[in-house]
Structure formats: C-alpha cells, structure tokens
C-alpha cells in the first residue's frame, strides 16, 4: 500500500486549495472540488455529517495530498446506499493511487458502514474513471441524461453500481 486515507481536516486546508488550483486543467469539466477556504471548510463540515464520508488520499512516503474519495448522500434504513465520488490531484492521476484508495474505502463502506450499494455516476467520456470502477467490479446500469451540473453545465452520466455481494465475490475489489 502506498497511500493512507485520512478524514478531511482544517490542517490540510492550504494544501488542498493549492492542489485544487494546480489541477484545474486536469479536472477539465469532470469535477469542481472546493477551491476556496470557505468551500473547503464547508466540505470538512459536510464530511462530519451522518450522510457523508470523505477521505483525503495521502502518500505514505511523502505525506502529500494525492486525491479525494467521498461517499455522499448516504441513505440508511432499507436503502443502505450512497453515491461515490473521487478524483486525483495533478500530477498524481494515472498512477494507481485512486485504485488503491477506492479499494481501501470500499472495505470501510461495506464493512464499517454496512452499506448494501454504492453508485458512481461518471460522464461517458471519462474513460479512465469508467475503467477504474469496472476493474473494481462495478456494473453499468444505464445512462442518466443531464444528470449533474458541473462547471455550470448539465452533463450526462453513466450509472455504475456495486453491491456488497458482488464486492465480496470480487474479493474486496481485486476483480480485474
């Protein structure tokens, strides 16, 4: 393991904002992470609520911030589900860090949080993200036109989902 997952905190605020700003081109309309002190503080506060779990992806070697994984809109009772979001900061994309992060995060989601289903909504053109969730055992469920507003425009998204039973069968996300 090259990474650790850390709960968002104010001690990472400056580093997070700097990483977001240097990654603007890298995000290219796929994600709009917090980019101001106010936005970051709201993110940290949201991650402390009962319907959100957020983690910063941090290098074990350098303690550098590599990316983010979030589970948003967690619904309990008979639903036991949430929406997965994730992104790497530039220049760390494409190096396998997010795969490691998601594998570890899914252990928490299906273990400690006892969820039944995780859904990832991904723009059809985001081939690397689609390949990532597919490699972790997620299944394509369909297309949601104009599903999510990113960078001031409504974007189509594919719905990818992973059930706890399928995750267990794939041995904790090792399916390729």
C-alpha positions in Angstrom: 0.0 0.0 0.0 1.4 3.4 -1.0 -1.5 5.5 0.4 -3.5 6.2 3.5 -7.0 7.5 3.9 -7.4 10.5 6.2 -10.6 12.3 7.3 -10.7 15.8 6.0 -9.5 18.4 8.5 -8.6 22.0 8.6 -4.9 21.2 8.9 -4.9 20.2 5.2 -6.8 23.4 4.0 -4.0 25.3 2.4 -2.5 22.2 0.7 -6.0 21.1 -0.5 -6.7 24.5 -2.1 -3.3 24.7 -3.7 -3.8 21.1 -5.1 -7.3 22.1 -6.5 -5.9 25.2 -8.1 -3.0 23.5 -9.8 -5.3 20.7 -11.0 -7.9 22.9 -12.8 -6.9 21.8 -16.3 -6.6 18.2 -15.1 -10.2 18.2 -13.9 -11.4 19.7 -17.3 -15.1 19.8 -16.6 -15.2 16.4 -14.8 -15.3 17.7 -11.3 -15.5 21.0 -9.4 -13.8 20.5 -6.0 -13.6 23.1 -3.2 -11.3 25.9 -4.3 -11.6 28.5 -1.6 -11.1 28.5 2.1 -14.9 28.8 2.6 -15.7 26.0 0.2 -13.1 23.7 1.9 -14.4 24.4 5.4 -17.9 23.6 4.2 -16.6 20.4 2.7 -15.0 19.4 6.0 -18.2 20.2 7.9 -20.3 18.2 5.4 -17.9 15.2 5.9 -18.7 15.3 9.6 -22.5 14.8 8.9 -24.2 11.4 9.1 -24.9 11.3 5.3 -21.3 11.8 4.1 -18.0 10.1 4.5 -15.0 11.8 3.0 -11.3 10.8 2.9 -8.2 12.5 1.7 -5.8 10.2 -0.2 -2.3 10.8 1.2 1.0 9.4 0.2 2.6 7.2 2.9 6.0 8.1 1.7 5.8 11.9 1.4 2.6 12.8 3.3 1.5 14.7 0.2 -2.2 15.0 -0.7 -2.9 12.8 -3.8 -6.7 13.0 -4.2 -10.1 12.6 -2.6 -12.7 9.9 -2.2 -16.2 10.7 -0.9 -19.4 8.9 -0.2 -22.3 11.4 -0.5 -26.0 11.3 0.2 -25.8 8.2 2.4 -29.3 6.9 3.0 -29.9 4.3 5.7 -32.8 2.0 6.6 -34.0 -0.1 3.7 -31.8 1.7 1.2 -28.3 1.4 2.8 -26.7 3.2 -0.1 -24.6 6.2 -1.1 -23.0 8.0 -4.1 -19.3 7.6 -4.7 -17.2 10.5 -5.8 -13.4 10.6 -6.3 -10.6 12.5 -8.0 -6.8 12.6 -8.1 -4.9 15.9 -8.0 -2.4 16.7 -10.7 0.2 15.3 -11.3 -0.9 12.1 -9.5 -3.6 10.8 -11.9 -3.0 7.6 -13.8 -0.5 6.2 -11.2 -2.9 3.8 -9.5 -3.4 5.8 -6.3 -7.1 6.1 -6.8 -7.5 2.4 -7.3 -5.7 1.7 -4.0 -7.8 4.4 -2.3 -11.1 3.1 -3.6 -10.2 -0.5 -2.6 -9.5 0.7 0.9 -12.5 2.9 1.0 -14.9 0.1 -0.2 -13.7 -2.0 2.7 -14.9 0.7 5.0 -18.1 1.4 3.1 -19.2 -2.3 3.0 -17.6 -3.2 6.3 -17.8 -0.5 9.0 -20.6 1.5 7.4 -22.6 -1.7 6.5 -23.9 -0.3 3.2 -25.5 -2.5 0.6 -24.9 -0.5 -2.5 -22.6 2.2 -3.9 -23.3 4.1 -7.0 -20.7 6.0 -9.1 -22.0 8.4 -11.8 -19.5 9.1 -14.5 -19.5 11.1 -17.6 -19.4 8.9 -20.7 -16.2 10.5 -22.0 -14.3 9.8 -18.8 -12.8 6.6 -20.0 -10.2 6.3 -17.2 -12.8 6.6 -14.5 -15.1 4.1 -16.2 -12.2 1.6 -16.5 -11.4 2.2 -12.8 -14.8 1.3 -11.5 -15.2 -1.5 -13.9 -12.0 -3.0 -12.7 -13.4 -2.9 -9.1 -16.5 -4.8 -10.0 -19.0 -2.0 -10.7 -21.7 -2.8 -13.2 -23.1 -0.3 -15.8 -26.8 0.2 -15.0 -27.7 2.9 -17.6 -27.4 6.5 -18.7 -28.9 9.5 -16.9 -29.2 12.4 -19.4 -28.3 15.9 -18.0 -27.8 14.2 -14.5 -25.4 16.5 -12.8 -24.3 20.1 -13.2 -20.5 20.5 -13.4 -18.7 23.7 -14.4 -22.1 25.5 -15.0 -23.4 22.9 -17.5 -25.7 19.8 -17.2 -23.8 16.7 -18.0 -24.9 13.2 -19.0 -23.7 10.4 -16.7 -23.5 6.7 -16.8 -24.7 5.0 -13.6 -22.3 2.4 -12.3 -23.1 0.4 -9.1 -21.5 -2.1 -6.8 -23.5 -4.3 -4.4 -21.9 -5.7 -1.3 -22.5 -9.3 -2.5 -20.6 -8.5 -5.8 -17.8 -6.8 -3.9 -17.4 -9.8 -1.6 -17.4 -12.1 -4.6 -14.7 -10.0 -6.2 -12.6 -10.4 -3.0 -12.7 -6.8 -1.9 -12.3 -5.1 -5.2 -9.5 -7.2 -6.7 -11.5 -8.2 -9.7 -9.8 -7.2 -13.0 
